[in-house]
Amino acid sequence: MEEKEVKSIIEAMLFVWGDPLNIKLVADTLDLPPEFIRKCLIDLKKEYEINDRGIQIIEVNNHFQLCTNNKYFDYIQKLCAPAQNKGLTQAALEVLAIVAYNQPITRPEIEAIRGVKSDKAINTLIEKELIAETGRLEKTGRPILYGTTDTFLKSFGLNSLKELPSLEEFENLDVTDK
């Protein structure tokens, strides 16, 4: 099979799959080496970028997905306005930041950092699939541990948690510059 045909097949797979697609699944489906599939995906991604297309290929945790180009967000938002979800509250954003930087973390630990109850914010973040239960702590009561999801990474344009800004970067911000 020629590389051009493989790329076309991968493009069709990405379009039909919708969710992030694992390289191994593509490689197994096409009976080709994962390294070759990764190269084809990276090449396809670059082709979309070079041609400044309305869609792009993004990578999230070694999975690839076809999605709209961020440059056209305003038009997509306008088109989809009736189906648009409400944004996150300040409380939900605080909890999300705490989970992102301290995961895995329990609800009592989140509340200790925030100083207030966080049940509603945690439930909102779970509903929006930005955080999820990642296990249970091995201590009395076996409290639930929370962590961020691939949806979180995708929503914030991150490939992995390593791309989160360091906390020191926030400490150096001058909040009076507005």
Secondary structure, DSSP 8 states (H G I E B T S, - for coil): --HHHHHHHHHHHHHHH-S-EEHHHHHHHHT--HHHHHHHHHHHHHHHHHTT-SEEEEEETTEEEEEE-GGGHHHHHHHTGGG------HHHHHHHHHHHHH-SEEHHHHHHHHSS--HHHHHHHHHTTSEEEEEE-SSTT--EEEEE-HHHHHHTT-SSGGGS--HHHHHT--TT--
